[in-house]
């Protein structure tokens, strides 16, 4: 991140923390167009250069190890909270090499918009970047190519460590995307293929029959009944019948479960339209699409895609009732205005997003 202004992490930290020790102290404010009014105090300069030297890039989980820890939190009003390095990286996997969305590509340098609230003890940075998101046409309506470009904003809350190798620790990331990304772009993938993907995760990966009951438990009961009925048969005959009945019952159960799951899934809204925001953290298709991606590699998400309210390993229920988190709970009015400014500067106008029905360019 901010590669143009990095000299070396070590020189930067020494120079900024104590300029007397180095003749290579970077300028404060930075001599970069647009930053003089943003990075305008020694505290802000220290925070700015430390973030730049950290190499953190919100769309690249390979940069997370030295800046995030188990106490880090990412908030996104429309989808919820994600905890710890692994949880935040997992959330990113939905759009970075994901199933429905293939990538989350930065286009150009980020805009460093504001550092209001920064002190020696707490750094606050408001940033926006233009990103490109190519969709997998297998999951889009009529299998159309879809390319989404949008402004992605974030407010980072972090502290400086004084360690040149790991110069910052991020406590909190409040993420922002244009609401049209959910209200307009999500319905584009409201297809049979997406429904089958979600229900395959519910039924086959997580073993649900469309409710809270597990297919494995139901199949075991059916096998026991078959075994009781064939108790007088020969050993070989019993084995053959058991094998055939198990396969038949499993196929029937799976088939019925998939059909029931598809019907239930189709009855859900894509998102909850509440107070001018499009939420996908409630009982919606969007929430289950999101967590079905995660459930394929992490069974802890299985309770989230059950159609019944079910607690996960942390005692949390998801995809049931939206938290209805307002943007003002995460951002100040000034920060929201700056994201709108960034949208205009990136050429998106008031919506902050552009959706085209063609393949994304192969390079930024």
TAJO-V663258 format. One record per residue. N is the residue number from 1. SS is DSSP state (H for helix, E for strand, C for the rest). PHI is phi as a letter, one per 20 degrees, with the letter a starting at -180 (NA if undefined). Layout:
# TAJO-V663258
n=N ss=SS phi=PHI
n=N ss=SS phi=PHI
This chain:
# TAJO-V663258
n=1 ss=C phi=NA
n=2 ss=C phi=l
n=3 ss=H phi=f
n=4 ss=H phi=f
n=5 ss=H phi=d
n=6 ss=C phi=e
n=7 ss=C phi=e
n=8 ss=C phi=b
n=9 ss=H phi=f
n=10 ss=H phi=f
n=11 ss=H phi=f
n=12 ss=H phi=g
n=13 ss=H phi=f
n=14 ss=H phi=f
n=15 ss=H phi=f
n=16 ss=H phi=f
n=17 ss=H phi=f
n=18 ss=C phi=b
n=19 ss=H phi=g
n=20 ss=H phi=f
n=21 ss=H phi=f
n=22 ss=C phi=b
n=23 ss=C phi=e
n=24 ss=C phi=d
n=25 ss=C phi=g
n=26 ss=C phi=f
n=27 ss=C phi=f
n=28 ss=C phi=c
n=29 ss=C phi=f
n=30 ss=C phi=f
n=31 ss=C phi=e
n=32 ss=C phi=c
n=33 ss=C phi=g
n=34 ss=C phi=n
n=35 ss=C phi=e
n=36 ss=C phi=g
n=37 ss=C phi=e
n=38 ss=C phi=e
n=39 ss=C phi=d
n=40 ss=C phi=c
n=41 ss=C phi=c
n=42 ss=H phi=g
n=43 ss=H phi=f
n=44 ss=H phi=f
n=45 ss=H phi=f
n=46 ss=H phi=f
n=47 ss=H phi=f
n=48 ss=H phi=f
n=49 ss=H phi=f
n=50 ss=H phi=f
n=51 ss=H phi=f
n=52 ss=H phi=f
n=53 ss=H phi=f
n=54 ss=H phi=f
n=55 ss=C phi=m
n=56 ss=C phi=f
n=57 ss=C phi=c
n=58 ss=C phi=g
n=59 ss=C phi=e
n=60 ss=C phi=c
n=61 ss=H phi=f
n=62 ss=H phi=f
n=63 ss=H phi=e
n=64 ss=C phi=e
n=65 ss=C phi=g
n=66 ss=C phi=e
n=67 ss=C phi=d
n=68 ss=C phi=d
n=69 ss=C phi=b
n=70 ss=C phi=f
n=71 ss=C phi=e
n=72 ss=C phi=f
n=73 ss=E phi=c
n=74 ss=E phi=d
n=75 ss=E phi=d
n=76 ss=E phi=c
n=77 ss=C phi=g
n=78 ss=C phi=e
n=79 ss=C phi=c
n=80 ss=E phi=p
n=81 ss=E phi=d
n=82 ss=E phi=c
n=83 ss=E phi=d
n=84 ss=H phi=m
n=85 ss=H phi=g
n=86 ss=H phi=f
n=87 ss=H phi=f
n=88 ss=H phi=f
n=89 ss=H phi=f
n=90 ss=H phi=f
n=91 ss=H phi=g
n=92 ss=H phi=f
n=93 ss=C phi=f
n=94 ss=C phi=f
n=95 ss=C phi=d
n=96 ss=C phi=d
n=97 ss=C phi=m
n=98 ss=C phi=e
n=99 ss=C phi=e
n=100 ss=C phi=e
n=101 ss=E phi=d
n=102 ss=C phi=e
n=103 ss=C phi=b
n=104 ss=C phi=c
n=105 ss=E phi=e
n=106 ss=E phi=f
n=107 ss=C phi=d
n=108 ss=C phi=n
n=109 ss=C phi=e
n=110 ss=C phi=f
n=111 ss=E phi=e
n=112 ss=E phi=e
n=113 ss=E phi=e
n=114 ss=E phi=a
n=115 ss=C phi=c
n=116 ss=C phi=g
n=117 ss=C phi=n
n=118 ss=C phi=f
n=119 ss=C phi=c
n=120 ss=C phi=f
n=121 ss=C phi=e
n=122 ss=C phi=b
n=123 ss=E phi=e
n=124 ss=E phi=c
n=125 ss=E phi=c
n=126 ss=E phi=d
n=127 ss=E phi=c
n=128 ss=E phi=c
n=129 ss=E phi=b
n=130 ss=E phi=e
n=131 ss=E phi=c
n=132 ss=E phi=d
n=133 ss=E phi=c
n=134 ss=E phi=f
n=135 ss=E phi=e
n=136 ss=C phi=e
n=137 ss=H phi=f
n=138 ss=H phi=f
n=139 ss=H phi=d
n=140 ss=C phi=e
n=141 ss=H phi=f
n=142 ss=H phi=l
n=143 ss=H phi=l
n=144 ss=C phi=f
n=145 ss=C phi=f
n=146 ss=C phi=c
n=147 ss=E phi=c
n=148 ss=E phi=d
n=149 ss=E phi=c
n=150 ss=E phi=b
n=151 ss=E phi=e
n=152 ss=E phi=d
n=153 ss=E phi=d
n=154 ss=E phi=b
n=155 ss=E phi=d
n=156 ss=E phi=d
n=157 ss=E phi=d
n=158 ss=E phi=b
n=159 ss=E phi=c
n=160 ss=E phi=e
n=161 ss=C phi=e
n=162 ss=C phi=m
n=163 ss=C phi=e
n=164 ss=C phi=g
n=165 ss=C phi=f
n=166 ss=C phi=c
n=167 ss=C phi=f
n=168 ss=E phi=c
n=169 ss=E phi=c
n=170 ss=E phi=e
n=171 ss=E phi=e
n=172 ss=E phi=b
n=173 ss=E phi=c
n=174 ss=E phi=d
n=175 ss=E phi=e
n=176 ss=E phi=c
n=177 ss=E phi=c
n=178 ss=C phi=g
n=179 ss=C phi=f
n=180 ss=H phi=f
n=181 ss=H phi=f
n=182 ss=H phi=e
n=183 ss=H phi=f
n=184 ss=C phi=d
n=185 ss=C phi=f
n=186 ss=H phi=f
n=187 ss=H phi=f
n=188 ss=H phi=f
n=189 ss=H phi=d
n=190 ss=C phi=e
n=191 ss=C phi=c
n=192 ss=H phi=f
n=193 ss=H phi=f
n=194 ss=H phi=f
n=195 ss=H phi=f
n=196 ss=H phi=f
n=197 ss=H phi=f
n=198 ss=H phi=f
n=199 ss=H phi=f
n=200 ss=H phi=f
n=201 ss=H phi=f
n=202 ss=H phi=f
n=203 ss=H phi=e
n=204 ss=H phi=e
n=205 ss=H phi=f
n=206 ss=C phi=e
n=207 ss=C phi=m
n=208 ss=E phi=e
n=209 ss=C phi=d
n=210 ss=C phi=o
n=211 ss=C phi=c
n=212 ss=C phi=e
n=213 ss=C phi=f
n=214 ss=E phi=e
n=215 ss=H phi=f
n=216 ss=H phi=f
n=217 ss=H phi=f
n=218 ss=H phi=f
n=219 ss=H phi=f
n=220 ss=H phi=f
n=221 ss=H phi=f
n=222 ss=H phi=f
n=223 ss=H phi=f
n=224 ss=H phi=f
n=225 ss=H phi=f
n=226 ss=H phi=f
n=227 ss=H phi=f
n=228 ss=H phi=f
n=229 ss=H phi=f
n=230 ss=C phi=d
n=231 ss=C phi=f
n=232 ss=C phi=e
n=233 ss=C phi=f
n=234 ss=C phi=f
n=235 ss=H phi=f
n=236 ss=H phi=f
n=237 ss=H phi=f
n=238 ss=H phi=f
n=239 ss=H phi=f
n=240 ss=H phi=f
n=241 ss=H phi=f
n=242 ss=H phi=f
n=243 ss=H phi=f
n=244 ss=H phi=f
n=245 ss=H phi=f
n=246 ss=H phi=f
n=247 ss=H phi=f
n=248 ss=H phi=f
n=249 ss=H phi=f
n=250 ss=H phi=f
n=251 ss=H phi=f
n=252 ss=H phi=f
n=253 ss=H phi=f
n=254 ss=H phi=f
n=255 ss=H phi=f
n=256 ss=H phi=f
n=257 ss=H phi=f
n=258 ss=H phi=f
n=259 ss=H phi=f
n=260 ss=H phi=f
n=261 ss=H phi=f
n=262 ss=H phi=f
n=263 ss=H phi=f
n=264 ss=H phi=f
n=265 ss=H phi=f
n=266 ss=H phi=f
n=267 ss=C phi=f
n=268 ss=C phi=e
n=269 ss=C phi=f
n=270 ss=C phi=f
n=271 ss=C phi=b
n=272 ss=E phi=e
n=273 ss=E phi=e
n=274 ss=E phi=c
n=275 ss=C phi=m
n=276 ss=C phi=n
n=277 ss=E phi=d
n=278 ss=E phi=d
n=279 ss=E phi=e
n=280 ss=C phi=c
n=281 ss=C phi=d
n=282 ss=E phi=d
n=283 ss=C phi=f
n=284 ss=C phi=c
n=285 ss=H phi=f
n=286 ss=H phi=g
n=287 ss=H phi=f
n=288 ss=H phi=f
n=289 ss=H phi=f
n=290 ss=H phi=g
n=291 ss=H phi=f
n=292 ss=H phi=f
n=293 ss=H phi=f
n=294 ss=H phi=f
n=295 ss=H phi=f
n=296 ss=C phi=f
n=297 ss=C phi=c
n=298 ss=C phi=b
n=299 ss=H phi=f
n=300 ss=H phi=f
n=301 ss=H phi=e
n=302 ss=H phi=g
n=303 ss=H phi=f
n=304 ss=H phi=f
n=305 ss=H phi=d
n=306 ss=C phi=f
n=307 ss=C phi=e
n=308 ss=C phi=d
n=309 ss=C phi=f
n=310 ss=C phi=c
n=311 ss=C phi=f
n=312 ss=C phi=e
n=313 ss=C phi=f
n=314 ss=C phi=e
n=315 ss=C phi=m
n=316 ss=C phi=d
n=317 ss=C phi=d
n=318 ss=C phi=c
n=319 ss=C phi=l
n=320 ss=E phi=c
n=321 ss=C phi=c
n=322 ss=C phi=f
n=323 ss=C phi=f
n=324 ss=C phi=l
n=325 ss=C phi=f
n=326 ss=C phi=f
n=327 ss=H phi=g
n=328 ss=H phi=f
n=329 ss=H phi=f
n=330 ss=C phi=d
n=331 ss=C phi=c
n=332 ss=C phi=e
n=333 ss=H phi=g
n=334 ss=H phi=f
n=335 ss=H phi=f
n=336 ss=H phi=f
n=337 ss=H phi=f
n=338 ss=H phi=f
n=339 ss=H phi=f
n=340 ss=H phi=f
n=341 ss=H phi=f
n=342 ss=H phi=f
n=343 ss=H phi=g
n=344 ss=H phi=f
n=345 ss=H phi=f
n=346 ss=C phi=e
n=347 ss=C phi=n
n=348 ss=C phi=e
n=349 ss=C phi=m
n=350 ss=C phi=f
n=351 ss=C phi=f
n=352 ss=C phi=m
n=353 ss=E phi=b
n=354 ss=E phi=c
n=355 ss=E phi=d
n=356 ss=E phi=c
n=357 ss=C phi=e
n=358 ss=C phi=b
n=359 ss=C phi=f
n=360 ss=C phi=f
n=361 ss=C phi=g
n=362 ss=C phi=f
n=363 ss=C phi=c
n=364 ss=C phi=g
